[in-house]
Amino acid sequence: MYTIDQYLKEKYGEKVYKLALDGGMNCPNRDGRVGRDGCIFCSMGGSGEFTSPDVDTAIKKLRANGKQVGNKFIAYYQSYTNTYAPPTYLLQLYLPVIYRKDIVGMAIGTRPDCLWPFALDVLDKLNKIKPTWVELGLQTIHERTAEFIKRGYSLPVFDEAVKNLRERNIDVVVHLILGLPGETKEDMLESVRYLNQSGVQGVKLQLLHVLRGTALGDMYEADPSSVPVMSLEEYTDLVCDCLEVLDKNIVVHRITGDGPKNLLLAPKWSEDKKNVLNTLNKEIARRGL
């Protein structure tokens, strides 16, 4: 497993921390352009519950949590859809950040259907200043699941987005959710195998969190059996199986994730992130991955 920590240390000679930031944008799957309610698993925070409004606040938060951080950071725009704004807004937001001496690169989370020519031009400009990668929430390659989770775009849209980004030499990191209702282990492994030939550079494997206040959470509270939840042992086995079929040149940015504890309905075992990571890493080492 080629981890993001390894990649960044090789590139910059020391540990580099990612700063989770909120760019102040919305999502077309919430404002009516694509949909109104968002993906069924997404909270009202748009996956940005742990973000900060600016770089300095994010660094202070890291240090307040006892992190012995250095002087090199990746600015990660995580909340909602971070190309979903006019080019003037994007440039005014991103340029002052990418020119900071302590920012060595940028990561921008967005949707494949929000990479219009002007957005690609902005990303290309940023990438020519400092390394910039784009994170795309694919979640699954299977159209039946995509419709169920109300993703709002088809797989060819993702393929076109990757093609357009790679033509500009912009690295792509893909989010996959493990444990989506109705998907078998083989379905999830097919999504991983798809990435091997898609031309992407990184992957985030994300445990499905069932959160209060989401459509998925409503389903779970009405009938827990309608949203099957994996045990830690099942998830550990699945992650290792995914890593076994993943191309070794694809950088692994994440093997689990955080669900806000005040919103988390299931699985409750995921609240103990230290234990989760220890369990995962122990099995990864045992399998020699």
Secondary structure as UniProt FT lines:
FT   HELIX           4..12
FT   STRAND          17..21
FT   TURN            28..30
FT   TURN            40..41
FT   TURN            44..47
FT   TURN            49..50
FT   HELIX           55..64
FT   TURN            65..66
FT   STRAND          73..77
FT   TURN            82..83
FT   HELIX           87..98
FT   TURN            101..102
FT   STRAND          103..110
FT   HELIX           112..114
FT   HELIX           117..129
FT   STRAND          132..139
FT   HELIX           143..148
FT   TURN            149..150
FT   HELIX           155..167
FT   TURN            168..169
FT   STRAND          171..178
FT   TURN            181..182
FT   HELIX           185..196
FT   TURN            197..199
FT   STRAND          202..207
FT   STRAND          210..211
FT   TURN            212..213
FT   HELIX           215..222
FT   HELIX           224..226
FT   HELIX           232..245
FT   TURN            248..249
FT   STRAND          251..254
FT   TURN            261..263
FT   STRAND          264..266
FT   HELIX           268..271
FT   HELIX           273..287
//
